[in-house]
Amino acid sequence: MSGIIKLSHGDSSERSAGSFCDIPAMVLQSVGPIPHEVSVPFHDSQVRKAALLIQTGWDRYWNTEEYWKRGPVLAEHLIFRCVRSGVRVIGVDFPIGDRTTETRLITTGKIPIVENLCGLTSLPRTGFRFTTVPLEVSSGVVPVHAFAEVT
């Protein structure tokens, strides 16, 4: 499989604090009861300077009221490990919103997050590159188009 895979819902719902171009990336799956604390195994060297995309399956609720109810949350120890290992950006298939602990820990570590992704199941675990393109210029959180290039 090679080519470009769209990871956006198409309505500029994906949000990020920045733009990223052609970053090596990997997808890890977090399964568990909904809602659950997202925790995925990885070695620090696997994610250093990479985009870590986390697939929980929450995107299946997109365009429903269920999507905005309490869903997956990033575990504090996962955020700590991402900061320690040098993850460049985190992408998730659920909304982060205003969850104080997650937002504070991610911004303290200066790791941008792209939320509301879709189609992560169509990606290989590794061997692709992640890009986001902002839809407007701003210094804060902005809507983006996200996609992956599989080589």
N, C-alpha and C positions, 0 to 999 in steps of 0.2 A: 504494500500500500504506500503510495506517495502522493503528494499534492497538498493543497491548502484545505484545512478543515475549519469551518466557522464555529466559533464557540460562543457567539452572541445570540440572544433571543431575537434580534432584529429590530428592537424598539428602543435601543440605547438605554437599556435598563442596567447594563453592566457598569459598575462604577470603580474608579481607581484614583489614587492620588498622584498618578503620573503616567508617563508613556514609556513603553519598553519595546525594543526592536530586536528580534532575532536572538532571543535568549535561550540557551540550552534548557530543556525542561523535562520533567518527569511527572507522571500521574500516579498517585497512591490512593488506594481505596480504603475508606473507613466505613465499616458496616457495624450496625448495632441497632438497638431499639431506638425508635424516634420518640422524643429527642434523645440525643446522646452526646457525650463529650468526644470530640474528634481526636483520635490519637492514631498516628500511623508510624510504622517502623521504618527507619532509614539510618544509614551510616552518614556521619557528617560530611565525608568526602563526596558522597553521591549528590548532595544538594548545594555544595559551596558554589556561590555565584550563579545559581540556577533558579529557575521558576519552579516552585513546588505547587502542583495543582492537585487539589484534594477532591475526590469524587465520593459523595455520600448518597447520591440518588435523589436528593431533595429537589432537584430541578424538575422531576416528574410532576410536582405540584404547581409548576409555573402557571400563571393565569387563573389561579384559584385562591380563595380566601385562606386555604390551608397553608399556602406558601409563606404567608406573613405571620403565622402563628409560631410559637416557640418550636424551633427545630434544632438542628445540630449546633453545637458551640465548640469553638477551638479550646482545647484543654490548655491550661496554663503551662504545663510541662512541655507541650508541643511547641508553643510560642517561644519558650525559653530555649529549646533545642534549635529552633530555626534561627534565632538571633545568634546563638553561640556558634552555629555551623556556617553562618554567612549566607543564608538564603537571600536571594536578591528580590524576589517578589513571591507572594502567596496568592494562589487563585482558588476560589471555592465555588461550589454550585448551590450556595444558600446565601441569604442575606445576613450581613453582620449587624447592620443598623447601629444602634447606640449602646451596644453592650459594653459597659464601662471597662471591665477587666480586660476583655479582648482588645478593645481599641487602645487602651492605655499601654498595654504590654507591647503591642505591635508598633505603636508610634514611638515608644521609648527606644525600641530596638531599630527604629527607622526602616522597618520593612513595610513597603506598600502592600496593599491587599486589593485584589480584584474580586468582587463578589458577584453573585447571580450568573455564573457561567453555566453553559449547557453543553451537552454533547461530549462530555469527558469520556464516556464509555466507548466512543468511536476512536479514541487515541490509543496508540501502543503505550506500554508503560514508560519506555524511554525511546530515544532516537528521533526526537522532533524538537522544533524550536517554537517559542511562544512570542507573540507580538500583540501589543495593544496600540490602538490609534485613538487619541482623544477626539471627541466630537466638538469640543469647544476649548478655548484657551482660558485657563483659570489657575490660580495658585492653590485651590482647595480640591475637594473631591469632584471629579468630573465624569460624565458618561463616556464610555469608550466602546469601540468595536474590538473584540478579541478574536484572534485566530491562531492556529498552529500550522506549521509547515512540516510535514512528515517527509523524511528523506529516505 
